[in-house]
Amino acid sequence: MTVRLSAEELRRWVPERWGTVELRGLGPGRFRVVDYVNARELSVVEGPTARLLVSFSEHLLIEAVALEP
């Protein structure tokens, strides 16, 4: 699953461009969440719904990769 949020889109919910993003639609299990553009691991979360604290200035493109059980 890949999610793209622009700074303009996120400002509707979090004016300072930081806050908690809810990742929906994940399957059960653990997922590694990666900043796709900067190839940087952000967190490991538990599905099917997870929350992640993020901050960015221009855009955010993340990828959730399922971890082996």
C-alpha positions in Angstrom: 0.0 0.0 0.0 1.3 3.4 -0.9 -0.1 6.7 0.3 0.7 10.2 -1.0 -0.3 13.3 0.9 0.8 16.8 -0.3 1.4 19.5 2.3 -1.7 21.3 1.0 -3.9 18.2 1.6 -2.5 17.6 5.1 -3.0 21.3 6.1 -6.7 20.7 6.1 -6.3 18.4 9.1 -3.0 19.6 10.6 -2.0 23.2 9.8 1.6 22.8 11.0 2.1 19.9 8.6 2.7 17.4 11.3 0.5 15.1 13.2 -1.0 11.6 13.3 -1.9 9.8 10.1 -4.2 6.8 10.2 -3.2 4.0 7.9 -6.3 2.0 6.9 -6.7 -1.0 4.7 -3.7 -2.9 6.0 -4.0 -6.6 6.5 -3.5 -8.2 9.8 0.1 -8.4 11.0 3.1 -6.1 11.2 4.2 -3.6 8.5 7.4 -1.6 8.1 6.5 2.0 7.1 9.1 3.6 4.8 9.5 7.2 3.5 9.5 6.1 -0.1 11.2 9.2 -1.5 14.1 9.3 1.0 14.4 5.5 1.5 14.1 6.0 5.3 12.3 3.7 7.7 9.7 5.6 9.7 8.2 2.9 12.0 6.9 -0.6 12.3 3.1 -0.7 12.8 0.4 -3.3 13.5 -2.5 -3.8 11.0 -5.3 -3.7 10.1 -5.4 0.0 11.2 -2.4 1.8 12.5 -1.5 5.4 13.4 1.7 7.1 12.6 3.1 10.4 13.8 4.6 12.2 10.7 6.0 15.6 9.8 7.0 17.0 6.4 7.3 20.3 4.6 6.4 19.7 0.9 5.0 16.1 0.5 5.0 12.7 2.0 5.0 9.4 0.1 5.0 6.3 2.3 5.0 2.6 1.7 3.8 -0.1 4.1 5.6 -3.4 3.6 4.3 -6.5 5.2 6.8 -8.2 7.5 7.1 -12.0 7.6 5.3 -13.6 10.6 
